[in-house]
């Protein structure tokens, strides 16, 4: 009986929080649920000029819920090329330098009220896998050039759409 009381004391608040979030109404659906955003990234690696052209495809993916945001709109994104990332260089078998074209929430006009988005240009990102642990982070432009001999030259992208989220459909 004591063990049950301890479990209820520890788990109780989380259970009530979960139930409360699930009882919240979903946020309004987006009016526009699909967008395609072509981009062009030009960069120099070891003195060789390269260009990556692709399209970021963004799609509404229903609703999610968590204790930090409550209920929210979920978005998924993928590259038209089928690539997982905009890869700039494979440093080792376990580490890659890449550029992020941005998030679906940005392109589909679903940032929070105070949310602003800035592209990483002229910085890049890295992803490193060690065993079961994956680490990601920023590689600033100076380190990108000094350590990896990569310089981002230009980043041309399609601006985000103007979306609306009507409470009810007419």
C-alpha positions in Angstrom: 0.0 0.0 0.0 2.9 2.4 0.8 4.5 1.6 -2.6 1.2 2.5 -4.3 1.0 5.8 -2.5 4.6 6.6 -3.4 4.0 5.8 -7.1 0.8 7.9 -7.0 2.7 10.8 -5.4 5.4 10.7 -8.0 3.3 9.9 -11.1 0.1 11.7 -10.1 1.1 15.2 -11.3 2.4 13.9 -14.6 -0.8 11.9 -15.2 -2.9 15.0 -14.4 -0.7 17.1 -16.7 -1.1 14.6 -19.5 -4.8 14.4 -19.1 -5.1 18.2 -19.0 -3.1 18.6 -22.2 -5.1 15.9 -24.0 -8.4 17.7 -23.1 -7.1 21.0 -24.7 -8.6 21.7 -28.1 -6.3 21.4 -31.1 -5.0 24.7 -32.4 -6.5 25.8 -35.7 -5.5 23.9 -38.9 -3.4 25.9 -41.3 -5.1 27.1 -44.4 -2.1 26.1 -46.5 -0.9 22.7 -45.7 1.8 22.1 -48.4 4.6 24.3 -49.7 7.7 23.8 -51.9 10.6 26.2 -51.5 13.5 26.0 -54.0 16.9 27.1 -52.9 20.4 27.5 -54.2 23.6 27.3 -52.1 26.9 28.1 -53.6 30.1 27.3 -51.7 33.8 26.8 -52.2 35.6 23.7 -50.8 39.3 23.3 -51.2 39.3 26.0 -54.0 36.6 24.2 -56.0 33.3 26.1 -56.5 30.2 23.9 -56.0 26.4 24.6 -56.2 23.6 22.7 -54.5 20.1 23.3 -55.9 17.2 21.6 -54.3 13.7 22.2 -53.0 12.5 22.0 -49.4 9.0 20.4 -49.2 7.0 21.2 -46.1 3.7 19.5 -45.2 1.3 19.8 -42.3 1.5 16.6 -40.2 -1.3 16.9 -37.7 -1.1 17.9 -34.1 1.3 17.0 -31.3 1.3 17.7 -27.6 3.9 18.0 -24.9 4.1 19.5 -21.4 6.1 22.6 -22.6 3.8 23.7 -25.5 0.5 22.0 -24.9 -1.1 21.1 -28.2 0.7 22.4 -31.4 0.7 22.0 -35.1 3.3 19.4 -36.4 5.1 19.9 -39.7 7.4 17.5 -41.6 10.0 18.5 -44.1 12.0 16.7 -46.8 14.3 17.6 -49.7 12.9 16.9 -53.2 16.3 15.3 -54.1 15.6 12.6 -51.5 18.8 13.5 -49.6 18.6 13.6 -45.9 20.6 16.8 -45.6 22.3 19.5 -47.7 25.7 17.9 -47.3 28.8 20.0 -47.8 31.5 17.5 -46.8 31.9 14.2 -45.2 34.7 14.7 -42.7 34.9 11.2 -41.4 32.7 8.1 -41.5 31.0 9.5 -38.4 31.0 13.2 -39.0 29.5 15.4 -41.7 29.3 19.1 -42.4 25.9 20.3 -43.8 23.8 23.4 -44.3 20.2 23.7 -42.9 17.8 25.3 -45.3 15.5 26.2 -42.4 12.5 24.7 -40.6 9.0 23.9 -42.0 7.5 26.1 -39.2 9.4 29.1 -40.7 8.5 28.5 -44.3 4.9 27.7 -43.5 4.5 30.9 -41.4 3.9 29.0 -38.1 6.5 30.5 -35.8 5.3 31.6 -32.4 4.2 35.2 -32.0 7.6 36.4 -30.9 9.5 34.0 -33.1 11.9 35.2 -35.7 14.1 32.9 -37.7 17.6 33.6 -39.0 19.4 31.4 -41.5 22.8 30.0 -40.5 24.5 31.6 -43.5 27.6 31.9 -43.6 27.8 29.3 -40.8 27.1 25.6 -41.2 26.3 22.7 -39.0 27.8 19.4 -38.2 26.4 16.0 -37.2 28.6 13.4 -35.5 27.6 9.9 -34.6 29.5 8.1 -31.9 28.0 4.7 -31.0 24.4 5.4 -30.1 25.0 9.1 -29.4 24.4 11.7 -32.1 25.8 15.2 -31.6 25.0 18.3 -33.7 26.2 21.9 -33.5 27.2 25.0 -35.4 30.4 25.4 -37.3 31.1 29.2 -37.5 32.3 30.6 -40.8 35.9 31.2 -39.6 36.3 27.6 -38.3 34.5 26.3 -41.4 37.1 27.8 -43.6 40.2 27.3 -41.3 39.5 23.7 -40.3 37.5 22.3 -43.2 38.4 24.6 -46.1 34.8 25.4 -46.9 33.5 28.9 -47.5 29.8 29.6 -48.1 29.5 32.1 -50.9 25.7 32.6 -51.5 22.4 31.4 -50.1 19.3 32.1 -52.3 16.0 30.8 -51.0 12.3 31.2 -51.5 10.8 33.3 -48.8 8.2 31.9 -46.5 4.5 31.9 -47.4 1.9 34.0 -45.7 -0.4 31.4 -44.0 -3.4 31.8 -41.9 -4.9 29.6 -39.2 -8.7 30.2 -39.2 -10.5 29.0 -36.1 -13.3 27.6 -38.2 -13.6 26.9 -41.9 -16.2 29.0 -43.7 
